């Protein structure tokens, strides 16, 4: 019998116990990734500090061959055990005979296949607890979950596979516990615990400690393989949809203010900003690419004034301020609700930034989720309201809209609100969502904007949101309403994936998370320029910003130092000659 036919390829995911039991039972000093063992370029890198550099590596390779030989002898001696495991515990999800294909050399044993889930890889490498999918709800409400996926227009997940895989994993975990119980009983010379002995339902039950050890290792590997299939499917199931969320079309909940009337020509913000000389987008492609911009003079002052105005208002609303990093691991993005396989079209990847995949945050919601990840808070401190001012980065590769101007850009300043609530009555998170929307309305009303509050349909919610409320302001230069902010109640979707908990009466429960835009600064600048434009080409500023603009009540064309373009794109007649 060829041993290579029966050995799995994906052993870079094996934890300490599985590694030691299959390959080197006598070696106990190998560490997991969090303690120094790294997986890079899909190859297993040993901890040389524990092994003793090259000498330790050669000893490990020699011991590995011995372990492979012992495994070969075991399978040759007990072929029925392999068939029994394949039939009762692997099929139909994994056919071990087909999966464990022949390998040309022993190194192929360490060549794992990449997954499409950053969060799964994060869990498999020992960085976070297993994502806690609500399987109790899914298994009892499969028809509702299927209908919810159709309404949201997300990728349809086969729920029968998800439920079946979860049940099989539980079965295998019981089997592992029974084997552990039997081994402990054999070591102590006692009878196996009755509650575990019933799980050993194999045609060829283990007879000695050697078989127990190797069988436990095989079941642990099988559990990891099934967990991989299970999580890759289950992580694609969207959150529940709030009962007040419309199915097909958005519903206007409220309209605030009056649409401004102009008896003179109306211009868009690009023309207004160029007249005022507060923005530059000309000749940007060769230095910063498209969809980028410079704000200078009063334009930069206005950007900072808006941020300061919003921050001061949030301080009065008892928010805690957090300065968050813009560079985060891709797993945190997926844990926050971004689909892993769509990530490359939406956000920027950071190359050569240490080990792992890092990305630039498109909103501080992601690092704020990361801040609370794997932590618990007392129920007495809830609801907790935090906010962050950050530079956001977005690719906008899927949109051909607004190629110029400030409305849709790659980099912008934003103030984000984020909240945690308990889940005792089921209404705490919805109450905080309404509070965030009330803060948004007060901010934009003070900025003298005309806007409508919109209850977004299920098809616009994505994966994480249970309910989403947008605010769309009127843009005279665009002659339409457009989004300036959104607020989402994600209930326990993010907290289950990233393990954000609260403690009440000695028990840990998953929090609910809420996020809302306090101010996407470039879009607010666009709205202020277009709504405040005057026939004399000036722009009136709302009263709430005067104190943050050093008493300036309007924007006028400023005298600025003129720059003469001497680049290679000017005509040949105007090109300067350098001696």
N, C-alpha and C positions, 0 to 999 in steps of 0.2 A: 504494500500500500504506500502510495506517495504522500508523505506528510504534507507537502505544499498544497495539495488539493483541499485540505481541510482547515487551513489557517487563514484568518481574515487579513485584509489589507489595512484596515483603518485602526491601527493600534497606537496612533499618536494621541488618541483620545483616552486611552486606558489610564485609570487612576493608579495610585500607588499599590493598592491591594491587588488589583488585577494584574498589573505588571509583575509584581513579585511572585504571584502564585503560578502564572503560566511560564514565564521565562527564566526567572531566577529566584526560586523560593527562598534561597539562603541569603539573598541580598535585600537588606531592609533600609538602606540609606538613600535610595533614590528619592528625589523630592519632586513634588508637583510643580507646575509652572509658577504658581504664586510664591514658591520658595526657591526658585532659581532655575528650574528646568524649562527651557524655551522650545517652542516649535516654530521654526522659520523655514520659509521656502518649502513647506510641506515635507520636511525631513525632521526626524527626531534628533534633538541635540541633547546629549547627556550632560549631567551636571559634573563637570570636570573637577570642581572643588571636592565633591563627595567621592568621586572615583579615583582621583589622583592622577590628573592629566592623561598623557598618552598611555602610560603604563596601565592606569585604571581602565582606560577604554579598551585596550587589548584583552585585559582580564574579563571585562564585561562581554566582549564578543565571543571569547572562548566559552564563558558560562552560558551564553545564549545558545550556542550550538549544542551544548549538553542538554539544555532545557528542551530544545526542539527534538532532540533524539529521544528524550524521555516521553514527550508527547506522542511521537511517532509510535513508540513501543506500546503506549497505552491504547491508542486508537486501533492498532493492529490486534491487540489482545481482546478488546471489547468493541467490535464494530457495531454491535446492536445498540449500544448506548448512543452513538452518533445518530443512527437512524431514528431512535426513539425521541431524541431532542428535536430533530428536524421535523418530525411528524406532529408532535404534541405542542411544541412551544414556538417553532419558527414559522411553519407554514400557516396561512398562505402568504404572509407578508415577506418572508425571507425563505428562499430555497437554498439551504446551505450548500447543496451539491453544485448549484449553478453559480452562487455568489463566490464561493471559495475556489476560484479557478486556479489552475496550475501557474506557478510563478517561475520565471527564468532563473532568479537567484534570490538569496535570502534578503537582500536589500529591498526587494519589491514589497516585502512584508511591511515596510515602513512608509509606503507611498500612499497617503490617504487621498480620497477624492474630495475636492472642495465642495462646500455647501453654499446655498444661496441665502442663508440666514446668518447675519452677523450676530444676532442675539443668541442663537443656538451655539455658535462657535465660542461665544463669551462664556456661556454656561458650561460647555464641554471642556473648556480649558481651566475650569475651576475658579473663574473670576466672580461668579454670582450664583445664587441659588437657582434652582430650576424654575422657569416661568410657571406661575400658578394659574393655568387655564381653568376656568370655572366649568369643569366637566360635569358636575352634578346638574347644572342648568342645561347644558348642551344635550346631555343624554336624555333628559326628560322633556325637552322642547325642540326636538330636531326639526319639525315642520316650521316652527316659528323662526328658528335660526336660518333655515334655508330661504324662507320668504324675505327675511331681513337682508340677506346677501343679495337677493335679486333687486330689492328696492334701492339698495345702496349702489348697485352696479359694480360691486367688487368682484374679484375672481371667485368663482364658485368652488367651495371646498367640499370634498366628499366626506360627509359627516359620518357615514357608516364606517369608513376607514378610520376616522379619528376616534370614534367610540370603541371600535374593535381593537385598535392598537392600545388604547388606554387600558382596556380590560385585560389584554394580554400582558402588558407591563406589570399590572398589579398581580397577575397570576405568577409571573416570573419572580417578582419580589417576594412573594410568599414562598416560592420554591427555594430561593436563596436563603431566606430566614430558616426554613426547615432544615436545609443542609448545615447551616451554622449551628442550629440547635442540636442536630444529631452529632456533629463533630465535637461540640462541647460535652455532650452527654457521654460520648465514647471516651473522651479524654479523662472525664471524671469517673468513668466506670458506672454510669447511671443510665436509666432508660430515657429515651428521647421524650421531650415535652409533648404531651398529647395534642396541644393546640397546633403544633407544627408538624407532627409526624404524619398527619393526614394529607399534607401537601406533597409528600414524596410518592407521586402516583406514576412512577416510571415502570416500564416493563422490566427493566434491568436496574433495580435500585442499587446505590453504591454499597460496597461491602467493607471498605476499609478507609483509613484516613487519606491515603493517596488518592483514591477515587473521589472522595469528598472534596479534597482540595482542588483537583482539576475540574470537576463538575461545577463547583462554585465559580471558578474562573470563566468557564464557558458560558454559564448563565449570566454572569455580569457583563460579558461582551455582548451577548444577545440582547440584554436589556438596553445597553447603550445604542445598539443598532436600531432597535425598535423605537427608542426615545427619539432618535434622529428623525425617523419617518414621521412619528407622531407630532413632534414640535414643528417640523417644516410645514405640516398641514395646519395644525391647530393655531399657529401664530398668524395665519391668514384670515382667521374668523373675525369679523368686525365686532365692535361693541354693540350692545343693545341700542335700539332707537327709542328716544323719548316719545311718549304717547302724544305730545303736542306738536311733534315734528311733522310737517306736511310731507306727502309722499312724492309728488311730481313737481310742483312749482312753489317758488318762494311766496311767503305771505307777509304783507306789510303790517307790522304790529302798531306802528306809530309814525307820525310825521311831525318833525320839529322845525319851527321857523317858517319863514316865507321865502319863496324863490325870488331872488333879487331881480329888479327890473332895470334895464339899461336902455336909455334913449340915444345911445351913441355906439359906435362900432365896438364889438367885443373881440378880444384876442386871446389866444391860448397862452399858457405860462411861458412857453419857449420865447415867443416874441416879446412878452413883457419883461422877462429876465434879461434878455439881450439888450433891450432898450435901457434898462436900469444898470446894465453892466455889473450884474451880481452873479452871473453864472457863465461858465465856458464849457462847451462841448466840441467846439471846432478843433480839428487836428488832434483828436484824442486816440484814434485807432493805433497810431504808431507808438504811443507811449503807455496806454492803459487799456486798449481794446475798446470795443463798442459798449454801449449802455453804461458808461462811466461819465463822471462830471467833476468839475471844480466849482465850489461855491466860494466866493471871496467878497470882501467888504461887507456890505449890509446883508448879503445873502448868507454868509457864514454867521453873522451876528443873529440873524433870524433863526437859523438852525439851533443855535445854542439857547436862544430865548425860549423857543418852544419846549426844549428839553427841561429847562429850569422851571418854567411855568407848570409843566406836568408833574415834575418831581416834587415841587412845593405842595401841590394839591394832594398828591399821594401821601406825603408826610402827614398832612392833616387828617388823612383817612386811616392812620395807624398802620401803614405798611412798613415792613422791615426791608431795608435795602441790601442787595447782594450784588457785588461785582463778580461776574462769572467769566470763565475762560471761553474763548470763541472756538478753540480746538478741542474736539471731543472724539472719543472712540465711536466707530460706526454702530456698535451694539447699542449705545445709548440712544441713537437716532431711531433705531428699530424699536427699542423698548418704549419710545415716546409715541410710536405709531407710524413712522415712515416705513414704507414697504422697501425691503432690502434690495430687491432687484430693480427698483425704480430710482434708487438713491443716486446713481451716477448721473441721471438726467436733471436732478434738482439741486444738488449741493456739490461743493468742491471737495475733492479728495486732496489730502496733504501728503505729498510724497516725501520720503526720507525723514520721517519724524518718529524715530525710535521704532520699537517693535509693535506691530499691530496696525490696523487701518484707522487712520484719523481723518476727520472731515471738519470743514468750517461750518459753524452753526448758522442756519438761516433764520433762527429766532432764538432768543434766550430761554424760551420754554424748554429746549432740549437740555442745556446745562443745568437749569433749575431742577429738572427731573433727575439729572445725574447727582445733583447736590443732595437730594433726599433719598437717593437709591440706597437700599440695604440699611436703612435707618428707621427707627420708630420714634414716635412722639407721644407724649401723654395726651389723653383726650381733653384734659383740663386746659391745654394750650391751643385747642382748636376752636373755631377755624383760625388758621394761620394764613396771613396775607403777606406776600413778599413781592418785590418788584426789582427789575434790573434794567439798567441802561446799557445797551450794547450796540456794536456794529454788526450788522447782519449781512450774510453773503449768500446770494442765490444765483444759480446758473441762468434761469429763464430760457433754457434751450428749447423748451417745447412751445414757446410763444413767439409769434411774429408781430404781436401787437406792440404799439408804442416803442418803436426802435429808437426814437429820440426823446429827449426831455427827461424829467425826473420821475415820471409815473411808474415806470417799470425798469429798475436798474439792478446791477449786480451787487452793489454795496450801498448800505444806507444805515442811518441811525434809527433806533427804535427803543421805545420804553414799553416794557412788558409787565403785565400783572400776572401773578401766579398764586394759587391758593390750595390749601389742603383742608379737608373737612372730615368729620367722622361720618359713619354710616349706621346710625342707630334708628332713625325714623325713615330714612330714605329720601328726605327732602332737604337735608343740610346743604348738599352740593348745589341743588337748584336755587336755593336761597342765596348762596354766595354768587352764583352766576348772575342772578338778577341785580345783586349789589354792584358787581363789576360793570354791568350794562348801565346802571344808573350813574356810575362815575364817568363812564364814557360820554353819556348824553350831556352831563353837566359840563365836561371839558369842552366839547364841540359847540355847545350852546354859547359858552363864554367866548369862544373864538368867532362868534357871529356867523356860524355856518348853518345852511339849510340842509337838513338830512332826513332820512327815513330809517327806521329800525326794522330789520327784516328777519323773519324766522326762516332759516334756510332749509331746503328740502333734504330728504334722506340721501339723494344721489350726490349731494355736495358735502357730506360729512366725512368721507374717507373712512379709515379704520377706527381711530380712537374716540371720536366724539359721539356722545349720546345725543347731544343737542348743540346746535350752533346758531348764534345770533350775530348777524352782520349789521354794520352801520354804513350806509351809502350816502355820501354827500353829493350835492349838486355842483357840477363843474361847468360854469358858463362857457369857457373856451372849448370844452369838449361837447357841450350841449347835451349832457346826459348825467345820470347818477352813476357813481362808481364807488367801490369799496374803499373805506379809509380805516376800518378796524373790524375785528371779529372777536367773539367771545365763545368759548367752547367748554361744555361740561363733559369731561372724559370719564366720569364716575371712577370705577376701579380698574379700567383698562390698562392705564400706565402703571399703576401701583402693583398690579398682579405680575406684570412683566419685570419691573425693576425693584420689586419688594420694598414699597413705601408703606409703612404700617403705623398704626396708633395703638396705644395700650390702654385698655379699660378693664377695671376689675380683675387685673391679673391676666387678662387675655389679650392676644395680639390680633388685630383685624386690619384689613386693607383700607387705606384711606381712599377718599375720592379726590381727584385733582381737577382744578379749573384753571384755565388760562384765558387771557384777554389782552388785546392790544390797547395800551393807553395812548400811544401815539407813534404812528409810522411817519417820521418827520418829513421825508421828501413829499409824500402825498399831501400832508398838511400844508407844506409850503406852496404846492400847486394850487390847493383850494384857496389859500389866503391871497395869492397873487391874482387869481382869476375872479374871485368874488369881490376883492377890494380895488380893482382897477378903476381909474378915473379918466375922464376925457383929456386931461392935461398930461397923461402918461404917468402919473404918480399912482401909488398904491396906498390906500388907507389901511392902517393896522388896527386890529381890535384893541379895545382899551385894556384888556387884561395883560397884554404884552408890552405896554408902554414902559412900565418900570423895569422890565427885563431888557429893553432896548435903549437904556440910558435916556429915557424920556422921549425918545423918537416916536412920533405918532404916524408917520407916513414914510414911505420909501420913495426917494427921488433919484434921478440920474446923478451918480456920483462922479466926481473928478478922480480919476485914477491914473497911475503911471502907465503910459502907453507902451506897448511892447511891439516891436517890429519883427515880423516873421522873416527869418533868413534861412529857412529849411530848404530841403531839396525839392519840395513840391512847388516852389514858386517858379514863375516863368524864367526862361534862360536869360532874358534881358535884365531881370532884376537880381539875378544871382550874384552874390558878392564874391570877389576874388581875394583870397587870402595869400599873403606873401609867404 
